[in-house]
Amino acid sequence: MPIFKHIIAILLATMFLFFILVILEEAEKKSSTMDENITVDTHKNLPITTVTDVSPTSRYAKIYAFGEVKPRWKTSLTSKQAGEVLTISKELQDGKRVQKGDALLVLDNRHYQSQLAEAQYQVAQAELSLYDEKQQASLVKKSLNLIQNKRKVSAFALRIPQIKVAQAQLHLAKTSLKEIQQKARYNKILAPYDGIIISRSVNQGDVVNAGQQLAEIMSSDSLEI
């Protein structure tokens, strides 16, 4: 009986191993079939491609663009003084070309003539005062040279501070004269650059105020896009 049981156990173990081998073989076949299907599907989904030989060449393209042309400078010509418009240049017309420095308009500046005469008088008066102080200082020095027992003399007696005051008065008078002369020249409105007249706001005989716009000009020698 023990031998018979042993034989039965061996047969059962052999049959169990056989079934395991059969199951493993079936699993391997299924795995191979799935791999083949996946490979076939992958090849079916790949796009059709072609290969072309290329080489670099030159190509030209046209580019169309839109822009706005503007003058670099655009200036409003204004009056720096009040007065009547005496003369207007023929070139001070819409669309006319002018050159830098051209006199476009002249104002009446007679009210500056009296101021100019007064400033010139003040300069002459200051020059006379300075000359007088220098002459007095020269006389003081000569008188001191005649004195044998020289003593210390104050700067006031030597006219030193008086000469400095006279020099300052002369400088002030000359500065005022230059200012009046500059204002007197403001009666002429000159073209600030080569350009084209855009508009004119006054006519001959008009009375204008300081700061009033007289004309408008734009540059013609340089443009911006």
matplotlib code that plots the C-alpha trace (Angstrom):
import matplotlib.pyplot as plt

x = [0.0, 2.7, 4.3, 1.0, 0.4, 3.9, 3.3, 0.0, 1.7, 4.4, 1.7, -0.2, 2.9, 3.8, 0.3, 0.4, 3.8, 2.4, -0.6, 1.6, 3.8, 0.7, -0.6, 2.8, 3.0, -0.4, 0.4, 3.6, 1.7, -0.9, 1.9, 3.6, 0.3, -0.3, 3.2, 2.7, -0.7, 0.8, 3.7, 1.3, -0.9, 2.1, 3.3, -0.2, -0.4, 3.0, 2.7, 4.0, 7.2, 9.4, 13.0, 14.0, 17.5, 17.6, 20.3, 20.5, 19.5, 18.8, 15.3, 14.0, 10.8, 8.9, 7.6, 4.8, 4.5, 2.7, 4.2, 3.6, 6.1, 6.4, 8.7, 11.4, 10.7, 7.4, 7.5, 5.0, 6.5, 5.4, 6.1, 8.4, 7.1, 4.0, 3.7, 2.1, 3.0, 4.9, 5.9, 5.3, 7.5, 6.1, 7.4, 5.2, 2.5, 1.0, 3.2, 6.1, 9.7, 12.0, 15.6, 17.1, 17.5, 15.0, 13.1, 9.5, 7.8, 8.8, 7.1, 7.2, 9.7, 9.7, 8.8, 12.2, 14.1, 13.7, 14.7, 17.7, 18.7, 18.3, 20.5, 23.2, 23.1, 23.5, 26.6, 28.2, 27.4, 28.9, 32.1, 32.4, 32.0, 34.7, 37.0, 36.5, 37.2, 40.4, 41.5, 40.9, 42.8, 45.7, 45.8, 45.8, 48.8, 50.7, 50.1, 51.3, 54.5, 55.2, 55.0, 58.4, 57.0, 54.7, 52.0, 49.6, 46.6, 43.2, 41.8, 38.8, 41.3, 42.9, 39.4, 39.7, 36.1, 34.7, 36.5, 35.0, 31.5, 32.0, 33.1, 30.1, 27.8, 29.4, 29.0, 25.3, 24.7, 26.4, 24.4, 21.1, 22.1, 22.7, 19.4, 17.5, 19.4, 18.4, 14.8, 14.9, 16.0, 13.0, 10.8, 12.1, 10.7, 13.3, 13.0, 14.6, 15.6, 15.0, 11.4, 7.9, 5.3, 2.2, 0.0, 0.1, -2.1, -1.6, -1.8, 0.0, -1.2, -2.4, -1.3, 0.1, 0.8, 3.9, 3.5, 0.9, 1.3, 2.2, 2.9, 3.7, 6.6, 7.9, 11.3, 12.0, 15.6, 14.9, 11.9, 10.9, 8.9]
y = [0.0, 2.6, 1.9, 2.3, 5.7, 6.8, 6.0, 7.9, 11.0, 10.9, 10.6, 13.5, 15.7, 14.8, 15.7, 19.0, 19.9, 18.9, 21.2, 24.1, 23.6, 23.6, 26.8, 28.6, 27.5, 28.9, 32.2, 32.5, 32.0, 34.6, 37.1, 36.5, 37.0, 40.4, 41.6, 40.8, 42.6, 45.7, 45.7, 45.4, 48.2, 50.5, 50.0, 50.7, 54.1, 55.4, 58.3, 57.9, 60.1, 61.1, 62.3, 65.4, 66.7, 70.5, 73.2, 76.8, 79.5, 83.3, 84.6, 88.2, 89.4, 92.6, 94.1, 96.7, 99.2, 102.4, 105.4, 109.1, 111.7, 114.5, 117.5, 117.3, 120.9, 122.7, 126.2, 128.9, 132.3, 134.7, 138.3, 139.2, 142.7, 144.7, 146.9, 147.6, 145.4, 147.6, 145.2, 141.6, 139.7, 138.3, 134.9, 134.9, 133.0, 129.5, 127.0, 129.4, 128.3, 130.5, 130.4, 130.6, 134.2, 135.7, 138.7, 137.6, 140.4, 143.8, 145.5, 149.2, 149.6, 153.4, 153.1, 151.6, 154.5, 156.7, 153.9, 153.3, 157.0, 157.0, 153.9, 155.4, 158.6, 156.5, 154.8, 158.1, 159.5, 156.5, 156.7, 160.4, 159.6, 156.9, 159.2, 162.0, 159.6, 158.4, 162.0, 162.9, 159.8, 160.8, 164.3, 162.9, 160.7, 163.6, 165.8, 163.0, 162.7, 166.4, 165.9, 165.0, 163.6, 161.0, 159.6, 156.8, 157.8, 156.1, 154.3, 156.7, 159.6, 157.8, 157.5, 153.7, 152.9, 155.7, 154.3, 150.8, 152.3, 154.2, 151.0, 149.1, 151.9, 151.8, 148.0, 148.3, 151.0, 148.9, 145.9, 147.9, 149.3, 145.8, 144.6, 147.6, 147.0, 143.3, 144.2, 146.8, 144.0, 141.9, 143.9, 141.7, 138.2, 136.0, 132.4, 130.1, 127.5, 126.5, 125.7, 126.1, 128.5, 126.7, 129.6, 133.4, 134.9, 138.7, 141.3, 144.5, 147.3, 144.9, 145.7, 142.7, 141.9, 140.3, 136.5, 136.6, 134.0, 135.6, 132.6, 128.9, 127.2, 123.7, 122.5, 121.3, 120.1, 117.1, 114.8, 112.0, 108.9]
z = [0.0, 0.7, -2.6, -4.4, -2.7, -3.7, -7.3, -7.3, -5.8, -8.6, -11.3, -9.9, -9.7, -13.3, -14.5, -12.6, -14.3, -17.7, -17.2, -16.2, -19.3, -21.5, -19.9, -20.4, -24.0, -24.7, -23.0, -25.1, -28.3, -27.4, -26.6, -29.9, -31.8, -30.0, -30.8, -34.5, -34.5, -32.8, -35.4, -38.3, -36.9, -36.3, -39.9, -41.2, -39.4, -40.5, -43.1, -46.6, -47.0, -49.9, -49.9, -52.0, -52.6, -52.1, -52.5, -51.4, -54.0, -54.0, -53.8, -54.0, -52.3, -52.6, -49.4, -49.6, -46.7, -45.9, -44.2, -43.4, -44.3, -41.8, -41.6, -38.9, -37.8, -37.6, -36.0, -35.1, -35.7, -33.0, -32.2, -29.4, -29.2, -29.9, -32.9, -36.3, -39.3, -41.7, -44.5, -45.4, -47.7, -51.0, -49.9, -46.8, -48.6, -48.2, -49.9, -50.7, -50.1, -48.0, -47.0, -43.6, -42.5, -45.0, -43.5, -43.7, -41.8, -40.3, -37.3, -36.3, -33.5, -33.2, -29.5, -28.9, -30.5, -27.4, -25.2, -27.4, -27.2, -23.4, -23.1, -25.3, -23.1, -19.9, -21.4, -22.3, -18.9, -17.2, -19.3, -18.4, -14.6, -14.8, -16.7, -14.1, -11.2, -12.8, -13.4, -9.7, -8.6, -10.9, -9.3, -5.8, -6.7, -8.2, -5.1, -2.8, -4.8, -4.2, -0.4, 1.1, 4.3, 2.8, 5.0, 4.7, 2.6, 2.7, -0.4, -0.4, -0.8, -3.7, -5.3, -5.5, -4.3, -6.5, -9.5, -8.8, -8.6, -11.9, -13.6, -12.3, -13.5, -17.0, -17.2, -16.2, -18.8, -21.6, -20.6, -20.8, -24.2, -25.6, -24.3, -25.9, -29.2, -29.1, -28.5, -31.3, -33.7, -32.7, -35.1, -38.0, -38.2, -39.9, -41.3, -38.7, -41.4, -45.0, -45.2, -46.6, -45.3, -44.1, -43.1, -42.4, -39.6, -40.1, -42.9, -43.5, -41.2, -38.4, -34.9, -33.1, -29.5, -28.0, -28.2, -31.0, -33.8, -37.1, -39.4, -39.4, -41.2, -41.7, -42.7, -46.2, -46.0, -43.8, -43.5, -41.2, -42.3]

ax = plt.figure().add_subplot(projection="3d")
ax.plot(x, y, z, "-o")
ax.set_aspect("equal")
plt.show()
